[in-house]
Amino acid sequence: MRNGCCTCCNDTSIEEAPLAADRPVAELAAGLADELVDHRFKALPPDAEGLTVGALAAERRNLFTGGFTTPVLALSAESVEHNLALLETYAQRHGLAFAPHGKTSMSPQLFARQLEHGAWGITAAVPHQARVYRAYGIRRIFLANELVDDVALRWLAGELDSDPDFRFICYVDSVRGVELMDQALRAAGASRPVDVVVELGAGEGARTGVRTEAECVAVADAVAATSTLRLVGVAGYEGEVPDASGERVREWLRRLVALAVGFDRAGRFAASAADEGIVISAGGSAWFDAVADVFAQIPELSGPVLKLLRSGAYVSHDDGRYRHVTPFNRIPEEGALQPAFRLWAQVVSRPSPEQAFLNAGKRDAAYDLDLPQAQVVRSGRDGSVRPAKGVAVSGLSDQHTWVRTEPGAELEVGDWVGMGLSHPCTSFDKWQLIPLVEADGTVTDYIRTFF
């Protein structure tokens, strides 16, 4: 076993198996098809137990008539493909490199598809995520966080030393953090320095990041005093700008660019940045249009600039938070993302004309930003599908959805209710294996997640 990757995906011995970094990401992700279907995976057909995931996918069962149990989360194959292509085109059109945040899905299969659609690499937030990425052959990782964990830094040093093609970049946002990184890397005997970017905070009261330009200089000086770290750029997250508006976000992005320009003129970036690109990175899922606008105005620097966008929620989009905040609402001429998730649950109780209960709850549906939205009803009698008129989700218990029904709403025990979800990050993490479903209900694949 290497980097936490199980050996069940092939028959070769550990010594004979090629290192993950030596094999394409898509090939390694395809090995997930060899995993056995069993009780670990919610909603899968009981009669599929013992089949491999690949064998079950090859049967192309129907989500509604193929033996799946409720609740079941479905991911639209068509919408995922549409979203992947749209962000690829958007990034190309605006001259942006793209490292989508993998915390959204934590799915090697989707990482492979994102890379095939032009992603520069994949963004992570914590060491565990980076380990999953490396187990599936990701060669470029941007860690949008400061990394001060001694054990994780020793692991990172080993990864960098064993794979000369592995590129890793992470934040630094304090002199103390730089000291801890340096100590751990020297103790590990690291032979390659770790590339870092100074994180500029989005303002007072925002999340992480250095608050002032003077403090940024102090952090950069601390990096320069080490032999274990290389300063290659600047970064931050505009989604944390207090009372964010288009102008306030752009103002902060201009500060970020100005910081990079100042560092470059002072000769603070490592010589390697002249070849690999001076990194200037931002971009969540709510303001990437502002990022594109401001990054288009970056002046000429001493080396090429890697304008790195990190939006992650786009891959599935949603019917709640991100449907409201997506930049495509402001730039409709650039296209539109499509919500890809639908959670299906069954009516298990209809205690009164105004109330019903479904068999999905907080264990199955994201609820941290918005409640699920009832969208369609599939009749338990004849399979016909109709809009969920007069049906609204009013609350969630651990294993029940509370539903309010208006007079005349057609809903009875046994019906299936299809619900849209809000916040992709907390939708993916409740399901280890998610059916990828075509518009007619045919399940073509299963998306494995690692949270």
C-alpha positions as CSV (number, residue, x, y, z in Angstrom):
1,M,0.0,0.0,0.0
2,R,1.3,3.5,-0.9
3,N,-0.2,6.8,-0.1
4,G,-3.3,5.1,1.3
5,C,-4.2,3.5,-2.0
6,C,-5.6,0.0,-1.6
7,T,-4.1,-2.9,-3.6
8,C,-7.4,-4.3,-4.5
9,C,-7.5,-2.5,-7.8
10,N,-5.0,-4.8,-9.5
11,D,-3.3,-8.2,-9.1
12,T,0.3,-7.1,-9.0
13,S,2.4,-7.2,-5.9
14,I,3.3,-4.0,-4.0
15,E,6.8,-4.2,-5.4
16,E,5.6,-4.8,-9.0
17,A,2.9,-2.1,-9.0
18,P,3.8,1.1,-10.7
19,L,3.8,4.2,-8.4
20,A,0.6,6.2,-8.5
21,A,2.5,9.2,-9.8
22,D,3.7,7.1,-12.8
23,R,0.2,6.2,-13.9
24,P,-2.5,8.5,-15.4
25,V,-5.1,9.8,-13.0
26,A,-7.9,8.4,-15.2
27,E,-6.3,5.0,-15.2
28,L,-6.0,4.9,-11.4
29,A,-9.6,6.3,-11.0
30,A,-10.8,3.5,-13.3
31,G,-9.5,1.0,-10.8
32,L,-12.3,2.0,-8.5
33,A,-14.6,-0.1,-10.7
34,D,-13.1,-3.2,-9.1
35,E,-14.5,-2.3,-5.7
36,L,-17.2,-4.7,-4.4
37,V,-20.7,-3.5,-3.9
38,D,-21.9,-4.2,-0.4
39,H,-23.6,-2.8,2.7
40,R,-21.2,0.2,2.9
41,F,-22.9,2.0,0.1
42,K,-26.4,3.5,0.6
43,A,-29.2,2.9,-1.7
44,L,-27.6,0.4,-4.0
45,P,-29.7,-2.7,-5.1
46,P,-29.5,-5.4,-2.5
47,D,-29.3,-8.0,-5.2
48,A,-26.1,-6.4,-6.5
49,E,-24.1,-7.4,-3.4
50,G,-20.9,-9.1,-4.4
51,L,-20.8,-7.5,-7.9
52,T,-18.0,-5.1,-8.6
53,V,-19.0,-1.5,-9.1
54,G,-17.9,-1.8,-12.8
55,A,-20.1,-4.9,-13.3
56,L,-23.1,-3.1,-11.8
57,A,-22.5,-0.1,-14.0
58,A,-22.3,-2.3,-17.0
59,E,-25.9,-3.5,-16.3
60,R,-27.1,0.0,-16.9
61,R,-30.0,-0.4,-14.4
62,N,-32.7,2.2,-14.1
63,L,-32.7,4.3,-11.0
64,F,-36.4,3.8,-10.5
65,T,-37.0,0.2,-11.5
66,G,-33.6,-1.4,-11.1
67,G,-33.8,-2.3,-7.4
68,F,-32.4,0.9,-5.8
69,T,-33.7,1.7,-2.4
70,T,-34.7,5.2,-1.1
71,P,-33.3,7.6,-0.3
72,V,-30.9,7.7,-3.2
73,L,-28.8,10.6,-4.4
74,A,-28.4,10.9,-8.2
75,L,-25.9,12.9,-10.2
76,S,-26.9,14.0,-13.7
77,A,-24.4,12.8,-16.3
78,E,-25.5,15.4,-18.8
79,S,-25.2,18.3,-16.3
80,V,-21.8,17.3,-15.0
81,E,-20.5,17.1,-18.6
82,H,-22.0,20.5,-19.4
83,N,-20.5,22.1,-16.3
84,L,-17.0,20.6,-16.9
85,A,-17.0,21.9,-20.5
86,L,-18.4,25.4,-19.5
87,L,-15.6,26.1,-17.0
88,E,-13.0,24.8,-19.3
89,T,-14.2,27.2,-22.0
90,Y,-14.5,30.1,-19.6
91,A,-11.0,29.7,-18.2
92,Q,-9.5,29.5,-21.7
93,R,-11.5,32.5,-22.9
94,H,-10.1,34.6,-20.0
95,G,-6.5,33.3,-20.0
96,L,-6.8,31.6,-16.6
97,A,-5.2,28.4,-15.4
98,F,-7.6,26.4,-13.3
99,A,-7.1,24.3,-10.2
100,P,-10.7,23.4,-9.1
101,H,-11.1,22.8,-5.4
102,G,-11.3,19.1,-4.9
103,K,-12.9,19.4,-1.4
104,T,-16.2,19.8,-3.2
105,S,-16.4,16.2,-4.5
106,M,-13.3,14.4,-3.2
107,S,-13.9,12.1,-6.2
108,P,-10.9,10.8,-8.2
109,Q,-13.2,10.1,-11.1
110,L,-14.3,13.7,-11.2
111,F,-10.7,14.9,-10.7
112,A,-9.7,12.9,-13.8
113,R,-12.5,14.5,-15.8
114,Q,-11.5,18.0,-14.6
115,L,-8.0,17.4,-15.7
116,E,-9.2,16.1,-19.0
117,H,-11.1,19.4,-19.4
118,G,-7.9,21.4,-19.0
119,A,-7.4,21.8,-15.2
120,W,-3.8,22.7,-14.3
121,G,-4.1,20.8,-11.1
122,I,-6.4,20.2,-8.1
123,T,-6.8,22.4,-5.0
124,A,-6.8,20.9,-1.5
125,A,-7.5,22.3,1.9
126,V,-6.0,19.8,4.3
127,P,-3.3,17.1,4.2
128,H,-5.7,14.2,4.0
129,Q,-7.1,15.5,0.8
130,A,-3.6,15.9,-0.6
131,R,-2.9,12.3,0.3
132,V,-6.0,11.1,-1.6
133,Y,-4.9,13.2,-4.6
134,R,-1.4,11.6,-4.6
135,A,-2.9,8.1,-4.3
136,Y,-4.6,8.8,-7.6
137,G,-1.7,10.3,-9.3
138,I,-2.4,14.1,-9.1
139,R,0.9,15.8,-10.0
140,R,0.0,19.4,-9.2
141,I,-1.6,20.3,-5.9
142,F,-2.4,23.8,-4.6
143,L,-3.1,23.6,-0.9
144,A,-5.2,26.7,-0.1
145,N,-4.1,26.7,3.6
146,E,-1.0,27.1,5.7
147,L,0.5,23.7,6.4
148,V,2.2,23.5,9.8
149,D,1.5,19.9,10.8
150,D,4.9,18.2,11.4
151,V,3.7,14.7,10.3
152,A,2.1,16.0,7.2
153,L,5.2,18.0,6.3
154,R,7.4,14.9,6.6
155,W,5.0,13.1,4.3
156,L,5.1,16.0,1.9
157,A,8.9,16.0,1.9
158,G,8.9,12.3,1.0
159,E,6.5,12.9,-1.9
160,L,8.5,15.7,-3.3
161,D,11.8,13.8,-2.9
162,S,10.4,10.6,-4.6
163,D,8.7,12.3,-7.5
164,P,10.6,15.1,-9.4
165,D,7.5,15.9,-11.4
166,F,5.3,16.6,-8.4
167,R,4.4,20.3,-8.0
168,F,3.1,21.4,-4.7
169,I,2.1,25.0,-3.6
170,C,0.7,26.1,-0.3
171,Y,-0.1,29.3,1.7
172,V,2.0,31.0,4.3
173,D,0.3,33.6,6.4
174,S,2.5,34.1,9.5
175,V,6.2,34.2,10.5
176,R,5.5,31.5,13.1
177,G,4.0,29.3,10.4
178,V,7.1,29.7,8.3
179,E,9.3,28.8,11.3
180,L,7.3,25.6,11.9
181,M,7.4,24.6,8.3
182,D,11.2,25.2,8.1
183,Q,11.8,23.2,11.3
184,A,9.7,20.2,10.2
185,L,11.2,20.1,6.7
186,R,14.8,20.4,7.9
187,A,14.1,17.6,10.4
188,A,12.7,15.5,7.6
189,G,15.9,16.0,5.5
190,A,13.9,17.5,2.7
191,S,15.9,17.8,-0.5
192,R,13.4,19.9,-2.4
193,P,12.1,23.2,-1.1
194,V,8.3,23.6,-0.8
195,D,6.8,26.3,-3.0
196,V,4.7,28.8,-1.0
197,V,2.5,31.8,-1.7
198,V,1.8,34.6,0.8
199,E,-1.9,34.6,1.6
200,L,-3.4,38.1,1.7
201,G,-6.4,38.2,4.0
202,A,-9.7,39.5,2.6
203,G,-10.0,42.2,5.3
204,E,-10.6,42.6,9.0
205,G,-12.9,40.0,10.3
206,A,-12.3,37.7,7.3
207,R,-10.9,34.2,7.5
208,T,-7.2,33.4,7.3
209,G,-4.5,35.5,5.6
210,V,-2.1,38.3,6.4
211,R,-4.0,41.5,7.1
212,T,-1.5,44.2,6.0
213,E,1.0,44.6,3.2
214,A,3.7,45.3,5.8
215,E,3.0,42.0,7.5
216,C,3.1,40.3,4.0
217,V,6.6,41.6,3.6
218,A,7.6,40.2,7.0
219,V,6.3,36.8,6.0
220,A,8.1,37.0,2.7
221,D,11.3,37.9,4.5
222,A,10.9,34.9,6.8
223,V,10.5,32.6,3.8
224,A,13.6,34.1,2.2
225,A,15.6,33.3,5.3
226,T,15.0,29.5,4.9
227,S,16.4,27.0,2.5
228,T,13.3,24.8,2.7
229,L,10.8,27.2,1.2
230,R,10.5,29.1,-2.0
231,L,8.3,32.1,-2.5
232,V,6.6,31.7,-5.9
233,G,3.5,34.0,-5.6
234,V,0.6,35.5,-3.7
235,A,-3.0,34.2,-3.2
236,G,-6.2,34.6,-1.3
237,Y,-9.9,34.0,-1.2
238,E,-12.1,36.9,-2.3
239,G,-15.2,35.1,-1.0
240,E,-14.4,36.3,2.5
241,V,-14.4,40.0,1.7
242,P,-16.6,41.5,4.3
243,D,-20.0,42.8,2.9
244,A,-18.8,41.6,-0.5
245,S,-19.9,43.5,-3.5
246,G,-18.5,43.6,-7.0
247,E,-16.5,46.7,-6.3
248,R,-15.2,45.6,-2.9
249,V,-14.1,42.3,-4.3
250,R,-12.3,44.0,-7.2
251,E,-10.7,46.4,-4.8
252,W,-9.3,43.5,-2.8
253,L,-8.2,41.7,-5.9
254,R,-6.3,44.8,-7.0
255,R,-4.5,44.8,-3.7
256,L,-3.5,41.2,-4.3
257,V,-2.2,42.0,-7.8
258,A,-0.3,45.1,-6.4
259,L,1.3,42.9,-3.7
260,A,2.6,40.6,-6.4
261,V,3.9,43.5,-8.5
262,G,5.7,44.9,-5.4
263,F,7.2,41.6,-4.5
264,D,8.4,41.1,-8.1
265,R,10.0,44.5,-8.4
266,A,11.8,43.8,-5.1
267,G,13.1,40.5,-6.5
268,R,11.3,38.5,-3.8
269,F,10.1,35.6,-6.0
270,A,12.3,32.5,-6.3
271,A,14.2,32.2,-9.6
272,S,12.1,29.1,-10.4
273,A,9.1,31.3,-10.8
274,A,10.6,32.8,-13.9
275,D,10.2,29.3,-15.5
276,E,7.1,27.9,-13.9
277,G,5.2,31.2,-13.5
278,I,4.7,33.7,-10.8
279,V,1.5,32.5,-9.1
280,I,-1.4,34.9,-8.5
281,S,-4.4,32.9,-7.3
282,A,-7.9,33.5,-6.2
283,G,-11.4,32.5,-7.2
284,G,-14.2,30.7,-5.4
285,S,-17.5,30.0,-7.0
286,A,-19.2,33.3,-6.4
287,W,-16.8,36.0,-7.8
288,F,-14.7,34.4,-10.5
289,D,-16.0,37.0,-13.0
290,A,-14.3,39.7,-10.9
291,V,-11.2,37.6,-10.7
292,A,-11.1,37.3,-14.5
293,D,-11.6,41.1,-14.9
294,V,-8.8,42.1,-12.5
295,F,-6.4,39.4,-13.5
296,A,-6.8,40.5,-17.1
297,Q,-5.1,43.8,-16.1
298,I,-2.0,42.2,-14.4
299,P,1.0,44.2,-15.8
300,E,4.0,42.5,-17.2
301,L,6.2,41.0,-14.6
302,S,9.7,39.6,-14.6
303,G,8.4,36.2,-15.6
304,P,5.2,34.6,-16.9
305,V,2.2,34.7,-14.6
306,L,0.2,31.7,-13.6
307,K,-3.3,33.2,-13.1
308,L,-4.8,30.4,-11.1
309,L,-8.6,30.1,-10.5
310,R,-9.8,27.7,-7.8
311,S,-13.6,27.4,-8.1
312,G,-14.9,24.0,-7.2
313,A,-18.6,23.9,-6.7
314,Y,-19.2,24.3,-10.5
315,V,-18.8,20.6,-11.1
316,S,-22.3,19.8,-9.8
317,H,-23.6,23.3,-9.1
318,D,-26.8,23.3,-7.1
319,D,-30.4,24.4,-6.7
320,G,-29.8,26.8,-3.8
321,R,-26.8,28.9,-2.6
322,Y,-24.7,28.6,-5.8
323,R,-27.7,29.0,-8.1
324,H,-28.2,32.4,-6.5
325,V,-24.5,33.6,-6.3
326,T,-23.0,32.2,-9.5
327,P,-21.3,34.8,-11.6
328,F,-23.1,33.5,-14.7
329,N,-26.2,35.3,-13.3
330,R,-24.2,38.5,-14.0
331,I,-22.7,37.4,-17.3
332,P,-25.4,35.3,-19.0
333,E,-23.7,35.7,-22.3
334,E,-20.9,33.4,-21.1
335,G,-23.3,30.5,-20.4
336,A,-25.0,28.9,-17.4
337,L,-24.2,26.1,-15.1
338,Q,-26.7,23.3,-14.5
339,P,-27.6,21.8,-11.1
340,A,-26.7,18.1,-11.3
341,F,-27.9,16.7,-7.9
342,R,-31.3,15.3,-7.2
343,L,-32.1,13.4,-4.0
344,W,-35.0,11.0,-4.3
345,A,-36.9,10.0,-1.2
346,Q,-40.2,8.1,-0.6
347,V,-43.3,9.3,1.2
348,V,-43.5,7.0,4.2
349,S,-46.2,8.8,6.2
350,R,-49.1,11.1,5.4
351,P,-50.6,11.8,8.8
352,S,-52.8,14.7,7.8
353,P,-53.8,16.6,4.6
354,E,-51.3,19.3,5.4
355,Q,-48.3,17.1,6.2
356,A,-46.2,14.3,4.9
357,F,-42.9,12.7,5.8
358,L,-40.1,11.4,3.5
359,N,-37.5,8.8,4.4
360,A,-34.5,11.1,3.8
361,G,-33.0,13.4,6.4
362,K,-29.9,15.1,7.7
363,R,-27.8,12.0,7.1
364,D,-28.7,12.2,3.4
365,A,-29.2,15.8,2.4
366,A,-27.1,19.0,2.7
367,Y,-28.9,21.4,5.1
368,D,-26.2,23.8,6.3
369,L,-27.2,26.6,3.9
370,D,-30.7,25.8,2.7
371,L,-33.3,23.1,3.0
372,P,-33.9,20.7,0.0
373,Q,-36.5,21.9,-2.5
374,A,-39.2,19.5,-3.6
375,Q,-39.2,19.6,-7.4
376,V,-41.0,16.6,-8.9
377,V,-43.2,13.7,-7.7
378,R,-42.9,10.2,-9.2
379,S,-46.1,8.3,-8.7
380,G,-45.7,5.1,-6.7
381,R,-48.7,3.6,-8.6
382,D,-47.7,4.1,-12.3
383,G,-44.3,5.8,-12.4
384,S,-45.6,9.0,-13.9
385,V,-43.7,12.2,-13.1
386,R,-45.3,15.5,-12.3
387,P,-44.2,18.9,-10.8
388,A,-44.2,19.0,-7.0
389,K,-47.0,21.5,-7.0
390,G,-48.1,22.5,-3.5
391,V,-45.4,20.4,-1.9
392,A,-42.6,22.2,0.2
393,V,-39.9,20.9,2.5
394,S,-40.3,22.6,5.9
395,G,-37.6,20.8,8.0
396,L,-35.3,17.9,8.4
397,S,-34.8,15.3,11.2
398,D,-32.0,12.8,11.2
399,Q,-33.9,10.4,8.9
400,H,-37.0,12.2,7.9
401,T,-37.9,15.1,5.7
402,W,-40.8,17.2,6.9
403,V,-43.1,18.2,4.1
404,R,-46.0,20.7,4.1
405,T,-48.7,20.2,1.5
406,E,-51.2,22.7,0.2
407,P,-54.9,21.8,-0.2
408,G,-55.3,19.6,-3.3
409,A,-51.6,18.6,-3.5
410,E,-51.4,15.1,-4.9
411,L,-49.1,13.1,-2.6
412,E,-49.5,9.7,-1.1
413,V,-47.5,7.1,0.7
414,G,-45.3,5.3,-1.7
415,D,-44.7,8.2,-4.0
416,W,-41.1,9.3,-4.7
417,V,-40.2,13.0,-4.3
418,G,-37.2,14.4,-6.2
419,M,-35.5,17.2,-4.4
420,G,-32.9,19.8,-5.4
421,L,-30.1,20.5,-3.0
422,S,-28.0,23.4,-1.8
423,H,-24.3,23.4,-1.2
424,P,-22.4,20.7,-3.2
425,C,-19.6,20.3,-0.7
426,T,-22.0,19.0,2.0
427,S,-24.0,17.0,-0.6
428,F,-21.1,14.9,-1.8
429,D,-19.7,14.1,1.6
430,K,-22.8,12.3,2.8
431,W,-22.5,9.6,0.0
432,Q,-19.6,7.3,-0.7
433,L,-20.9,6.0,-4.0
434,I,-23.3,8.1,-6.1
435,P,-25.2,6.9,-9.2
436,L,-24.4,8.9,-12.3
437,V,-27.7,9.0,-14.1
438,E,-28.8,9.9,-17.6
439,A,-32.0,11.8,-18.2
440,D,-34.1,8.7,-18.8
441,G,-33.0,7.2,-15.4
442,T,-30.2,4.9,-16.8
443,V,-27.3,4.6,-14.3
444,T,-24.1,4.7,-16.3
445,D,-21.5,4.8,-13.5
446,Y,-21.0,5.3,-9.8
447,I,-19.0,8.2,-8.4
448,R,-16.8,7.2,-5.5
449,T,-15.9,9.8,-2.8
450,F,-13.2,9.9,-0.1
451,F,-14.1,12.2,2.8
